[in-house]
């Protein structure tokens, strides 16, 4: 029924699409569905992270645009590595992230534009995440379940 407590607080429902190349976040509150727009106004966020030598980060389309100028500081395709111990290296800054950390940071950047992190601190939420079809076989599925859980922890820590 969407009621969160005896006082009638509403639950925020989040839907996360963890595509291999792009991600999207949607929310449903008070029977209103809202697609979380990215900083540039798009409905989907390319799963791309850029880190410069000072550690400043860009996500999505803005990160992708840095590929031509500084490809060694751009990470793409990291979702295929979720559930592994392979670090994602950013050479100029000397930083590294986990594949789950990269995914969580991309989602957080999209959700932050909509003010969702502040809502998560004050409201009960229910979340469902979809994953790419390639993850539906045997041990890959188990790794993804673990990885999505780890990503959720890293998302909440951002």
Helices and strands as residue ranges (DSSP letters): E 12-18, E 22-29, E 32-35, E 45-46, E 48-51, E 57-59, H 61-64, G 71-73, E 74-76, G 78-81, E 88-90, E 95-97, H 99-113, H 116-122, E 125-131, G 133-135, H 138-157
